[in-house]
């Protein structure tokens, strides 16, 4: 596969790292007006770094536009004459609707909105995809790419905003929960590096239990809560302080914000 990433900021660079790690291309173009963030890949085989978007588009079959919403329109207009019906156009621009892309490059183009998260750089992303009518026949190809960089789910486009909050913003939410656990462990007497390791591995183990067992979280909670025990005491205190409701309110607040910013 000949792939181009247009825009190499945090997310574009993370996608590049994942692709390079998994060698999921025959050629990879990394295009940005500022190529400094991806100079580390300059010596990778079959990787070309450029500041010429049109060059990257014309040399590739799969185009990943990893741009902020305020930049994607001008870049799409720049390269639109070079985009053909054979290209697969993947956009990770949060809040930028497929209809907006179609208005610039045409409804007959294969367009797929993609919402990964930064864990894509280590092959652990939860990536959601939604396609236009033309792009539906290419959705399996897009899944093949992103399944090598984590896990994928095809969803209706109207759910992409919510998926952005849960999966992309969700990285930050989970990081904050791990940080809070680390701080608690320090207060209970552990050194900072010990506390961090305890929190991270326990979080990883919890997620792994659910993935491998297929169990509901409450089933696993029941396994570690005993009558009058310390676990249920701690859980109840967290819920009294609003743990679950605060998390849900945070998700809803982020969702309302992203809809306010919707293009």
Secondary structure, DSSP 8 states (H G I E B T S, - for coil): -EEEEE--SHHHHHHHHHHHHHT--SEEEEE-S-GGGGGGGTTSTTEEEES-HHHHHHT-SEEEE---HHHHHHHHHHHGGG--TT-EEEE--TT--HHHHHHHH-TTSEEEEEE--GGGGGT-EEEEEEE-TGGGGGHHHHHHHHHTTEEEEE--GGGHHHHIIIIIHHHHHHHHHHHHHHHHHHHTT--HHHHHHHHHHHHHHHHHHHHHH---HHHHHHHH--TT-HHHHHHHHHHHTTHHHHHHHHHHHHHHHHHHS--
